[in-house]
Amino acid sequence: TEARAAGATEVLARDWPANAVIEEHTHPFAVSALVVRGQLWLTCQGQTRELGPGDRFTLTHSEPHAERYGPEGATYWVGRRS
């Protein structure tokens, strides 16, 4: 509900497996997410943030970023805005 109120056109849960690594990439949408399980490291503009349950992150449309997931993987709820 919060994501839709903020303008998200798509809302979904993303599950990532243990130790997954996603090299730098972009998306054709903006992202607003809430981590609900596990641990991940998000790298944007040369800075890496460690995120766990309760942490939020945002990405602008086409913002380059990389992702690395912990030994239990991770789940986050994400709202996407085209």
HELIX and SHEET records of a PDB file:
HELIX    1   1 GLU A    2  ALA A    5  1                                   4    
SHEET    1   A 3 GLU A  10  TRP A  16  0                                        
SHEET    2   A 3 HIS A  65  ARG A  81 -1                                        
SHEET    3   A 3 VAL A  21  HIS A  25 -1                                        
SHEET    1   B 4 GLU A  10  TRP A  16  0                                        
SHEET    2   B 4 HIS A  65  ARG A  81 -1                                        
SHEET    3   B 4 ALA A  30  CYS A  44 -1                                        
SHEET    4   B 4 GLN A  47  LEU A  51 -1                                        
SHEET    1   C 4 GLU A  10  TRP A  16  0                                        
SHEET    2   C 4 HIS A  65  ARG A  81 -1                                        
SHEET    3   C 4 ALA A  30  CYS A  44 -1                                        
SHEET    4   C 4 ARG A  56  LEU A  59 -1                                        
END                                                                             
